[in-house]
Amino acid sequence: MAYKDEKIVRVLLEEAAEVESRCEGYREELTEALAEIVQKERAHLFQRSNIVVEIGDIVSRVGTFVGIKEGQDENS
């Protein structure tokens, strides 16, 4: 990975660590999603795929995670 790519990943991870935690496990889920998006972007350079759909699926997964957790908090 080039230095510029490493810097981008480092900044993304630092920002994810600073994000307000919307629910338990949110930062971890966000960090995992960011890592997955970066991985898919790198793979996309070599094999053309529908990256927009793949990233949309990841974002949707994080949204579903938050929705489930917020629902659990309301029922507690």
C-alpha positions in Angstrom: 0.0 0.0 0.0 1.4 3.4 -1.0 2.2 6.0 1.7 -0.7 8.2 0.5 -3.1 5.2 0.9 -1.8 4.4 4.3 -2.3 8.1 5.4 -5.9 8.0 4.1 -6.7 4.8 6.0 -5.1 6.2 9.1 -7.1 9.4 8.9 -10.3 7.4 8.4 -9.7 5.2 11.4 -8.8 8.2 13.6 -12.0 9.9 12.5 -14.1 6.8 13.2 -12.6 6.6 16.7 -13.8 10.2 17.3 -17.3 9.7 16.0 -20.0 10.0 18.6 -21.1 6.5 19.6 -24.7 6.2 18.7 -25.0 2.8 20.4 -22.9 0.1 21.9 -20.6 -1.4 19.3 -21.2 1.5 16.8 -17.5 2.5 16.5 -16.4 -1.0 15.9 -19.1 -1.6 13.3 -18.1 1.7 11.6 -14.4 0.8 11.6 -15.1 -2.6 10.2 -17.3 -1.0 7.4 -14.5 1.5 6.6 -12.0 -1.3 6.3 -14.3 -3.3 4.1 -14.9 -0.3 1.8 -11.2 0.4 1.4 -10.6 -3.3 0.6 -13.4 -3.3 -2.0 -12.1 -0.1 -3.5 -8.6 -1.6 -3.9 -10.0 -4.8 -5.4 -12.1 -2.7 -7.8 -8.9 -1.3 -9.3 -8.1 -4.8 -10.7 -11.5 -6.4 -11.2 -14.4 -4.3 -12.3 -17.4 -4.8 -10.2 -20.5 -2.8 -9.3 -18.7 -0.9 -6.5 -21.6 1.5 -5.9 -23.9 -1.4 -5.0 -21.3 -3.1 -2.8 -20.6 0.1 -0.8 -24.4 0.7 -0.6 -24.8 -2.7 0.9 -22.1 -2.0 3.6 -23.7 1.4 4.4 -27.1 -0.3 4.7 -25.6 -2.9 7.0 -24.3 -0.2 9.4 -27.7 1.5 9.2 -29.5 -1.8 10.1 -27.0 -2.3 12.9 -27.8 1.1 14.4 -31.6 0.6 14.0 -31.5 -2.8 15.7 -29.3 -1.4 18.6 -31.5 1.7 19.0 -34.6 -0.6 19.1 -33.0 -2.7 21.8 -32.2 0.3 23.8 -35.8 1.6 23.6 -37.0 -1.8 24.8 -34.6 -2.0 27.8 
